[in-house]
């Protein structure tokens, strides 16, 4: 769901699926289920990303700049979803 709803529109210029389409595709019961599932996928992604970025934090200025750029991108991504 994360890939289809959030990443495909950004990276492949695909149309963003509506919650009704997500309900049909993933066999969910309601728009609330779709929204909650998407929110959970965002949290899981953020947790994994945080773990990886912690490994690189403080290594050098270039890594810090790249991590900040990625975090900024994810904030914009979250606002779209």
C-alpha positions as CSV (number, residue, x, y, z in Angstrom):
1,X,0.0,0.0,0.0
2,X,2.8,2.4,0.9
3,X,4.5,1.8,-2.5
4,X,1.2,2.0,-4.5
5,X,-0.3,5.0,-2.7
6,X,2.8,7.1,-2.0
7,X,5.8,6.0,-4.0
8,X,4.4,5.2,-7.4
9,X,2.9,8.6,-7.9
10,X,6.2,10.3,-7.0
11,X,8.7,8.1,-8.8
12,X,6.6,6.9,-11.8
13,X,4.2,9.8,-12.2
14,X,1.3,7.4,-11.6
15,X,-2.1,8.5,-10.5
16,X,-2.6,8.3,-6.8
17,X,-5.2,5.6,-6.0
18,X,-8.2,6.7,-4.0
19,X,-9.1,5.1,-0.7
20,X,-12.0,3.3,-2.5
21,X,-9.5,1.8,-4.9
22,X,-7.2,0.8,-2.0
23,X,-10.2,-0.8,-0.3
24,X,-10.9,-2.9,-3.4
25,X,-7.3,-3.8,-4.1
26,X,-6.4,-4.8,-0.5
27,X,-9.8,-6.2,0.6
28,X,-10.3,-3.6,3.3
29,X,-13.6,-2.8,4.9
30,X,-13.7,1.0,4.9
31,X,-11.9,4.2,4.1
32,X,-10.9,4.3,7.8
33,X,-9.3,0.9,7.4
34,X,-7.4,2.1,4.4
35,X,-6.3,5.3,6.2
36,X,-5.2,3.4,9.3
37,X,-3.3,0.8,7.2
38,X,-1.5,3.5,5.3
39,X,-0.7,5.4,8.5
40,X,0.8,2.1,10.0
41,X,2.9,1.6,6.9
42,X,4.3,5.1,7.2
43,X,5.1,4.5,10.8
44,X,6.9,1.2,10.0
45,X,8.8,2.9,7.2
46,X,9.8,5.7,9.5
47,X,11.0,3.3,12.2
48,X,13.2,1.4,9.7
49,X,14.5,4.5,8.2
50,X,15.4,6.0,11.6
51,X,17.3,2.8,12.5
52,X,19.3,3.0,9.3
53,X,20.0,6.8,9.5
54,X,21.2,6.4,13.1
55,X,24.0,4.2,11.8
56,X,25.2,7.0,9.6
57,X,24.5,9.9,11.9
58,X,27.7,11.8,12.9
59,X,29.9,10.0,10.4
60,X,30.5,13.1,8.2
61,X,29.0,16.3,7.0
62,X,28.0,14.8,3.6
63,X,26.0,12.0,5.3
64,X,24.3,14.5,7.6
65,X,23.3,16.7,4.6
66,X,21.9,13.7,2.7
67,X,20.0,12.4,5.7
68,X,18.5,15.9,6.2
69,X,17.5,16.0,2.5
70,X,15.8,12.6,2.8
71,X,14.0,13.6,6.0
72,X,12.8,16.8,4.2
73,X,11.6,14.7,1.3
74,X,9.7,12.4,3.6
75,X,7.9,15.3,5.3
76,X,6.7,16.5,1.9
77,X,5.7,13.0,1.0
78,X,3.7,12.6,4.2
79,X,1.8,15.8,3.4
80,X,0.8,14.5,0.0
81,X,-0.5,11.2,1.4
